[in-house]
Amino acid sequence: MILEDEEATTNLGARLAGALRPGDVVKLSGPLGVGKTALVRAMIRALGHEGEVPSPSFAIVQPYEELVLPIWHVDLYRIENTEELAELGLDSLADAVLLVEWPERAGEDAWPDALRLDLEFADGASRRLTADVPPSWQGRWPVQ
């Protein structure tokens, strides 16, 4: 899928937000500046958050529990050791959605049933999005 510009990214985020269910994990991979956080921001805003949506690069986890569907926005960029993940409490979020940037820092076995979205730079302002869709997302992807 090609996202032509930031508006296309925002629109995709809104559609993804409408398809999310409690317990979902969405893994977002790609280089710095490709739009992972922009996509997450669009999802969180589509679910009703009106305030700032900062990148959790330093905090690592930014919860949005006030939403109808609670979201935990996670950025693992600064994680150096998978043992650090146990301290974050990410394995006990059955009623929330986990949106994980830099999931590869958690190891290949982390969240095997997640929707995996890979973003890469394309021509100009456009981005190429590739999805690895697990069985739990059948009928929900591609989002309309």
C-alpha positions as protocol buffer text, in pm:
chain_id: "A"
residue {
  index: 1
  type: MET
  ca { x: 0 y: 0 z: 0 }
}
residue {
  index: 2
  type: ILE
  ca { x: 133 y: 346 z: -84 }
}
residue {
  index: 3
  type: LEU
  ca { x: 60 y: 635 z: 153 }
}
residue {
  index: 4
  type: GLU
  ca { x: 98 y: 941 z: -69 }
}
residue {
  index: 5
  type: ASP
  ca { x: 129 y: 1199 z: 210 }
}
residue {
  index: 6
  type: GLU
  ca { x: 61 y: 1275 z: 575 }
}
residue {
  index: 7
  type: GLU
  ca { x: -313 y: 1303 z: 508 }
}
residue {
  index: 8
  type: ALA
  ca { x: -315 y: 946 z: 371 }
}
residue {
  index: 9
  type: THR
  ca { x: -131 y: 832 z: 684 }
}
residue {
  index: 10
  type: THR
  ca { x: -387 y: 1008 z: 904 }
}
residue {
  index: 11
  type: ASN
  ca { x: -675 y: 852 z: 711 }
}
residue {
  index: 12
  type: LEU
  ca { x: -524 y: 505 z: 744 }
}
residue {
  index: 13
  type: GLY
  ca { x: -475 y: 560 z: 1118 }
}
residue {
  index: 14
  type: ALA
  ca { x: -842 y: 653 z: 1157 }
}
residue {
  index: 15
  type: ARG
  ca { x: -951 y: 343 z: 968 }
}
residue {
  index: 16
  type: LEU
  ca { x: -718 y: 124 z: 1175 }
}
residue {
  index: 17
  type: ALA
  ca { x: -860 y: 273 z: 1496 }
}
residue {
  index: 18
  type: GLY
  ca { x: -1207 y: 161 z: 1388 }
}
residue {
  index: 19
  type: ALA
  ca { x: -1085 y: -196 z: 1341 }
}
residue {
  index: 20
  type: LEU
  ca { x: -903 y: -231 z: 1674 }
}
residue {
  index: 21
  type: ARG
  ca { x: -1027 y: -470 z: 1943 }
}
residue {
  index: 22
  type: PRO
  ca { x: -924 y: -519 z: 2307 }
}
residue {
  index: 23
  type: GLY
  ca { x: -611 y: -732 z: 2325 }
}
residue {
  index: 24
  type: ASP
  ca { x: -483 y: -633 z: 1980 }
}
residue {
  index: 25
  type: VAL
  ca { x: -115 y: -565 z: 1929 }
}
residue {
  index: 26
  type: VAL
  ca { x: 2 y: -362 z: 1632 }
}
residue {
  index: 27
  type: LYS
  ca { x: 377 y: -366 z: 1565 }
}
residue {
  index: 28
  type: LEU
  ca { x: 514 y: -74 z: 1362 }
}
residue {
  index: 29
  type: SER
  ca { x: 859 y: -103 z: 1208 }
}
residue {
  index: 30
  type: GLY
  ca { x: 1063 y: 121 z: 983 }
}
residue {
  index: 31
  type: PRO
  ca { x: 1347 y: 372 z: 990 }
}
residue {
  index: 32
  type: LEU
  ca { x: 1352 y: 693 z: 1192 }
}
residue {
  index: 33
  type: GLY
  ca { x: 1121 y: 958 z: 1051 }
}
residue {
  index: 34
  type: VAL
  ca { x: 918 y: 726 z: 828 }
}
residue {
  index: 35
  type: GLY
  ca { x: 585 y: 797 z: 1001 }
}
residue {
  index: 36
  type: LYS
  ca { x: 533 y: 530 z: 1267 }
}
residue {
  index: 37
  type: THR
  ca { x: 444 y: 785 z: 1534 }
}
residue {
  index: 38
  type: ALA
  ca { x: 226 y: 981 z: 1290 }
}
residue {
  index: 39
  type: LEU
  ca { x: 23 y: 667 z: 1224 }
}
residue {
  index: 40
  type: VAL
  ca { x: -12 y: 596 z: 1597 }
}
residue {
  index: 41
  type: ARG
  ca { x: -115 y: 958 z: 1663 }
}
residue {
  index: 42
  type: ALA
  ca { x: -389 y: 928 z: 1403 }
}
residue {
  index: 43
  type: MET
  ca { x: -522 y: 610 z: 1568 }
}
residue {
  index: 44
  type: ILE
  ca { x: -522 y: 763 z: 1916 }
}
residue {
  index: 45
  type: ARG
  ca { x: -691 y: 1082 z: 1798 }
}
residue {
  index: 46
  type: ALA
  ca { x: -952 y: 883 z: 1606 }
}
residue {
  index: 47
  type: LEU
  ca { x: -1037 y: 707 z: 1932 }
}
residue {
  index: 48
  type: GLY
  ca { x: -1116 y: 1041 z: 2094 }
}
residue {
  index: 49
  type: HIS
  ca { x: -796 y: 1174 z: 2248 }
}
residue {
  index: 50
  type: GLU
  ca { x: -786 y: 1552 z: 2205 }
}
residue {
  index: 51
  type: GLY
  ca { x: -457 y: 1640 z: 2374 }
}
residue {
  index: 52
  type: GLU
  ca { x: -99 y: 1602 z: 2271 }
}
residue {
  index: 53
  type: VAL
  ca { x: 26 y: 1260 z: 2158 }
}
residue {
  index: 54
  type: PRO
  ca { x: 399 y: 1271 z: 2226 }
}
residue {
  index: 55
  type: SER
  ca { x: 641 y: 1009 z: 2106 }
}
residue {
  index: 56
  type: PRO
  ca { x: 721 y: 786 z: 2405 }
}
residue {
  index: 57
  type: SER
  ca { x: 1087 y: 757 z: 2304 }
}
residue {
  index: 58
  type: PHE
  ca { x: 1205 y: 859 z: 2651 }
}
residue {
  index: 59
  type: ALA
  ca { x: 910 y: 741 z: 2862 }
}
residue {
  index: 60
  type: ILE
  ca { x: 897 y: 414 z: 2662 }
}
residue {
  index: 61
  type: VAL
  ca { x: 527 y: 364 z: 2749 }
}
residue {
  index: 62
  type: GLN
  ca { x: 252 y: 625 z: 2715 }
}
residue {
  index: 63
  type: PRO
  ca { x: -90 y: 496 z: 2827 }
}
residue {
  index: 64
  type: TYR
  ca { x: -419 y: 644 z: 2706 }
}
residue {
  index: 65
  type: GLU
  ca { x: -652 y: 466 z: 2943 }
}
residue {
  index: 66
  type: GLU
  ca { x: -927 y: 729 z: 2928 }
}
residue {
  index: 67
  type: LEU
  ca { x: -1029 y: 623 z: 2578 }
}
residue {
  index: 68
  type: VAL
  ca { x: -1324 y: 396 z: 2508 }
}
residue {
  index: 69
  type: LEU
  ca { x: -1064 y: 146 z: 2395 }
}
residue {
  index: 70
  type: PRO
  ca { x: -756 y: 197 z: 2615 }
}
residue {
  index: 71
  type: ILE
  ca { x: -431 y: 231 z: 2421 }
}
residue {
  index: 72
  type: TRP
  ca { x: -73 y: 180 z: 2535 }
}
residue {
  index: 73
  type: HIS
  ca { x: 169 y: 348 z: 2296 }
}
residue {
  index: 74
  type: VAL
  ca { x: 511 y: 188 z: 2331 }
}
residue {
  index: 75
  type: ASP
  ca { x: 842 y: 291 z: 2175 }
}
residue {
  index: 76
  type: LEU
  ca { x: 1117 y: 34 z: 2226 }
}
residue {
  index: 77
  type: TYR
  ca { x: 1387 y: 229 z: 2044 }
}
residue {
  index: 78
  type: ARG
  ca { x: 1588 y: 281 z: 2364 }
}
residue {
  index: 79
  type: ILE
  ca { x: 1553 y: -79 z: 2486 }
}
residue {
  index: 80
  type: GLU
  ca { x: 1893 y: -244 z: 2473 }
}
residue {
  index: 81
  type: ASN
  ca { x: 1813 y: -576 z: 2638 }
}
residue {
  index: 82
  type: THR
  ca { x: 1495 y: -782 z: 2609 }
}
residue {
  index: 83
  type: GLU
  ca { x: 1510 y: -841 z: 2985 }
}
residue {
  index: 84
  type: GLU
  ca { x: 1409 y: -475 z: 3030 }
}
residue {
  index: 85
  type: LEU
  ca { x: 1066 y: -558 z: 2884 }
}
residue {
  index: 86
  type: ALA
  ca { x: 954 y: -751 z: 3193 }
}
residue {
  index: 87
  type: GLU
  ca { x: 963 y: -427 z: 3391 }
}
residue {
  index: 88
  type: LEU
  ca { x: 717 y: -258 z: 3155 }
}
residue {
  index: 89
  type: GLY
  ca { x: 418 y: -483 z: 3230 }
}
residue {
  index: 90
  type: LEU
  ca { x: 319 y: -518 z: 2867 }
}
residue {
  index: 91
  type: ASP
  ca { x: 203 y: -878 z: 2899 }
}
residue {
  index: 92
  type: SER
  ca { x: -107 y: -800 z: 3109 }
}
residue {
  index: 93
  type: LEU
  ca { x: -310 y: -575 z: 2882 }
}
residue {
  index: 94
  type: ALA
  ca { x: -600 y: -795 z: 2775 }
}
residue {
  index: 95
  type: ASP
  ca { x: -848 y: -504 z: 2782 }
}
residue {
  index: 96
  type: ALA
  ca { x: -624 y: -257 z: 2601 }
}
residue {
  index: 97
  type: VAL
  ca { x: -451 y: -224 z: 2265 }
}
residue {
  index: 98
  type: LEU
  ca { x: -75 y: -220 z: 2242 }
}
residue {
  index: 99
  type: LEU
  ca { x: 78 y: -7 z: 1965 }
}
residue {
  index: 100
  type: VAL
  ca { x: 449 y: -90 z: 1954 }
}
residue {
  index: 101
  type: GLU
  ca { x: 711 y: 107 z: 1765 }
}
residue {
  index: 102
  type: TRP
  ca { x: 1049 y: -65 z: 1715 }
}
residue {
  index: 103
  type: PRO
  ca { x: 909 y: -410 z: 1810 }
}
residue {
  index: 104
  type: GLU
  ca { x: 1223 y: -581 z: 1679 }
}
residue {
  index: 105
  type: ARG
  ca { x: 1395 y: -464 z: 2000 }
}
residue {
  index: 106
  type: ALA
  ca { x: 1171 y: -710 z: 2188 }
}
residue {
  index: 107
  type: GLY
  ca { x: 1294 y: -1006 z: 1984 }
}
residue {
  index: 108
  type: GLU
  ca { x: 1132 y: -1196 z: 1700 }
}
residue {
  index: 109
  type: ASP
  ca { x: 912 y: -1404 z: 1931 }
}
residue {
  index: 110
  type: ALA
  ca { x: 741 y: -1107 z: 2096 }
}
residue {
  index: 111
  type: TRP
  ca { x: 371 y: -1074 z: 2016 }
}
residue {
  index: 112
  type: PRO
  ca { x: 350 y: -1343 z: 1747 }
}
residue {
  index: 113
  type: ASP
  ca { x: -21 y: -1274 z: 1682 }
}
residue {
  index: 114
  type: ALA
  ca { x: 27 y: -902 z: 1621 }
}
residue {
  index: 115
  type: LEU
  ca { x: -62 y: -709 z: 1309 }
}
residue {
  index: 116
  type: ARG
  ca { x: 279 y: -610 z: 1175 }
}
residue {
  index: 117
  type: LEU
  ca { x: 307 y: -290 z: 975 }
}
residue {
  index: 118
  type: ASP
  ca { x: 635 y: -206 z: 803 }
}
residue {
  index: 119
  type: LEU
  ca { x: 682 y: 146 z: 670 }
}
residue {
  index: 120
  type: GLU
  ca { x: 956 y: 253 z: 433 }
}
residue {
  index: 121
  type: PHE
  ca { x: 1035 y: 566 z: 240 }
}
residue {
  index: 122
  type: ALA
  ca { x: 910 y: 579 z: -119 }
}
residue {
  index: 123
  type: ASP
  ca { x: 914 y: 868 z: -369 }
}
residue {
  index: 124
  type: GLY
  ca { x: 892 y: 1221 z: -227 }
}
residue {
  index: 125
  type: ALA
  ca { x: 659 y: 1242 z: 72 }
}
residue {
  index: 126
  type: SER
  ca { x: 504 y: 901 z: 9 }
}
residue {
  index: 127
  type: ARG
  ca { x: 556 y: 590 z: 219 }
}
residue {
  index: 128
  type: ARG
  ca { x: 522 y: 223 z: 133 }
}
residue {
  index: 129
  type: LEU
  ca { x: 334 y: 19 z: 393 }
}
residue {
  index: 130
  type: THR
  ca { x: 356 y: -359 z: 401 }
}
residue {
  index: 131
  type: ALA
  ca { x: 132 y: -557 z: 634 }
}
residue {
  index: 132
  type: ASP
  ca { x: 180 y: -903 z: 781 }
}
residue {
  index: 133
  type: VAL
  ca { x: -174 y: -994 z: 876 }
}
residue {
  index: 134
  type: PRO
  ca { x: -234 y: -1258 z: 1146 }
}
residue {
  index: 135
  type: PRO
  ca { x: -546 y: -1479 z: 1152 }
}
residue {
  index: 136
  type: SER
  ca { x: -705 y: -1260 z: 1422 }
}
residue {
  index: 137
  type: TRP
  ca { x: -713 y: -972 z: 1171 }
}
residue {
  index: 138
  type: GLN
  ca { x: -881 y: -1167 z: 891 }
}
residue {
  index: 139
  type: GLY
  ca { x: -1188 y: -972 z: 786 }
}
residue {
  index: 140
  type: ARG
  ca { x: -1049 y: -653 z: 940 }
}
residue {
  index: 141
  type: TRP
  ca { x: -757 y: -599 z: 701 }
}
residue {
  index: 142
  type: PRO
  ca { x: -736 y: -426 z: 469 }
}
residue {
  index: 143
  type: VAL
  ca { x: -917 y: -158 z: 664 }
}
residue {
  index: 144
  type: GLN
  ca { x: -1190 y: 26 z: 477 }
}
